[in-house]
Amino acid sequence: QKEVEQNSGPLSVPEGAIASLNCTYSDRGSQSFFWYRQYSGKSPELIMSIYSNGDKEDGRFTAQLNKASQYVSLLIRDSQPSDSATYLCAVNIRRAGTASKLTFGTGTRLQVTL
Amino acid sequence: NAGVMQNPRHLVRRRGQEARLRCSPMKGHSHVYWYRQLPEEGLKFMVYLQKENIIDESGMPKERFSAEFPKEGPSILRIQQVVRGDSAAYFCASSPPVGGAYNEQFFGPGTRLTVL
């Protein structure tokens, strides 16, 4: 079982629709969760962080965390062509002495179509 | 702009040569992380450093790879006797000195290493 799992996609949504990206993680003791956006050939860009169960909203982005189900998701409202990128889920998996190491999923490629 | 800086952005080496990748963290950040991204693969953690200390090197290959973050100057990831399999994008990230597991990590532009 992978430590952080994402569907590789591509996830195709029409412009203006809601894109829903999902991520599951294996370690129940994980403490913090991050979503990064990565355009082809570029570096990851942090777009959301979430630490507590529930929803966290920032502009068109909403992160959702359910620790009981070990599930974290990212919703993108009013999707734009510029949102087309790979979205990486990252988890701080708690292990003794490695409090700040991030473990990444392989990413979901999002395509927003006109 | 006080973002994470990496250089060089592109590096070409022949098999057997050494590669040195540099990273300067964001202003006010004292924690540095190195990650590697192989073509069509995810980001893999390599090493986590604070000034003059290696905190976690669990992702570093046992041979040929080393990292340092001296008291003065950038963090350096050093790859000796490079092989074609080392060709990848190497990203550095930094985070502030407080916050522990809640620290957000910000990435630099990366160094793309090509081994001929």
Chai-1 contact restraints between the chains, C-beta under 6 A:
chainA,res_idxA,chainB,res_idxB,connection_type,confidence,min_distance_angstrom,max_distance_angstrom,comment,restraint_id
A,Q31,B,A101,contact,1.0,0.0,6.0,A-B,restraint_1
A,S32,B,A101,contact,1.0,0.0,6.0,A-B,restraint_2
A,S32,B,Y102,contact,1.0,0.0,6.0,A-B,restraint_3
A,S43,B,F91,contact,1.0,0.0,6.0,A-B,restraint_4
A,S43,B,F107,contact,1.0,0.0,6.0,A-B,restraint_5
A,S43,B,P109,contact,1.0,0.0,6.0,A-B,restraint_6
A,S43,B,G110,contact,1.0,0.0,6.0,A-B,restraint_7
A,P44,B,F107,contact,1.0,0.0,6.0,A-B,restraint_8
A,L46,B,E104,contact,1.0,0.0,6.0,A-B,restraint_9
A,S49,B,E104,contact,1.0,0.0,6.0,A-B,restraint_10
A,Y51,B,Y102,contact,1.0,0.0,6.0,A-B,restraint_11
A,N92,B,A101,contact,1.0,0.0,6.0,A-B,restraint_12
A,T98,B,D56,contact,1.0,0.0,6.0,A-B,restraint_13
A,A99,B,G100,contact,1.0,0.0,6.0,A-B,restraint_14
A,A99,B,A101,contact,1.0,0.0,6.0,A-B,restraint_15
A,S100,B,Y48,contact,1.0,0.0,6.0,A-B,restraint_16
A,S100,B,N103,contact,1.0,0.0,6.0,A-B,restraint_17
A,K101,B,F45,contact,1.0,0.0,6.0,A-B,restraint_18
A,K101,B,D56,contact,1.0,0.0,6.0,A-B,restraint_19
A,F104,B,G42,contact,1.0,0.0,6.0,A-B,restraint_20
A,F104,B,L43,contact,1.0,0.0,6.0,A-B,restraint_21
A,T106,B,G42,contact,1.0,0.0,6.0,A-B,restraint_22
